[in-house]
């Protein structure tokens, strides 16, 4: 195996590692967005409930 082949192989390894890391980062970002969406929905629900209680206090 010549030096050129060694460099080519090493380059391909680095490219593969970079692709894997990008995929992992993409998946983590997707998971974080999903968690943020869940928190946003929970916050919105709690705000609606609080507003409903507030409105009931003044309706009575």
VMD Tcl script that draws the C-alpha trace (Angstrom):
set ca {
  {0.00 0.00 0.00}
  {1.52 3.28 -1.08}
  {1.42 6.57 0.78}
  {-1.23 7.91 -1.57}
  {-3.50 4.99 -0.69}
  {-2.91 5.55 3.02}
  {-3.83 9.23 2.75}
  {-6.89 8.37 0.69}
  {-8.04 5.82 3.26}
  {-7.46 8.23 6.14}
  {-9.38 10.94 4.29}
  {-12.32 8.60 3.77}
  {-12.28 7.68 7.46}
  {-12.41 11.36 8.46}
  {-15.24 12.01 6.03}
  {-17.23 9.09 7.43}
  {-16.65 10.25 11.00}
  {-17.77 13.76 10.05}
  {-20.96 12.40 8.48}
  {-21.72 10.36 11.61}
  {-21.16 13.34 13.89}
  {-23.39 15.52 11.73}
  {-26.13 12.91 11.85}
  {-25.84 12.65 15.64}
  {-25.99 16.43 15.99}
  {-29.02 16.55 13.72}
  {-30.79 13.90 15.79}
  {-29.97 15.65 19.06}
  {-31.25 18.94 17.66}
  {-34.46 17.25 16.61}
  {-34.92 15.75 20.07}
  {-34.29 19.09 21.75}
  {-36.84 20.80 19.51}
  {-39.34 18.10 20.43}
  {-38.72 18.63 24.14}
  {-39.03 22.40 23.74}
  {-42.32 21.94 21.88}
  {-43.61 19.74 24.72}
  {-42.63 22.38 27.29}
  {-44.29 25.10 25.21}
  {-47.50 23.10 24.96}
  {-47.47 22.45 28.72}
  {-46.88 26.13 29.45}
  {-49.70 27.12 27.12}
  {-52.05 24.62 28.77}
  {-51.19 25.93 32.25}
  {-51.74 29.52 31.11}
  {-55.16 28.62 29.69}
  {-56.12 26.90 32.93}
  {-54.98 29.90 34.96}
  {-56.95 32.25 32.70}
  {-60.04 30.04 33.02}
  {-59.78 30.14 36.83}
  {-59.30 33.91 36.71}
  {-62.34 34.31 34.45}
  {-64.46 32.08 36.73}
  {-63.53 34.20 39.76}
  {-64.84 37.31 38.02}
  {-67.90 35.60 36.54}
  {-69.14 34.55 39.98}
}
mol new
graphics top color blue
foreach p $ca { graphics top sphere $p radius 0.5 }
foreach p [lrange $ca 0 end-1] q [lrange $ca 1 end] { graphics top cylinder $p $q radius 0.2 }
display resetview
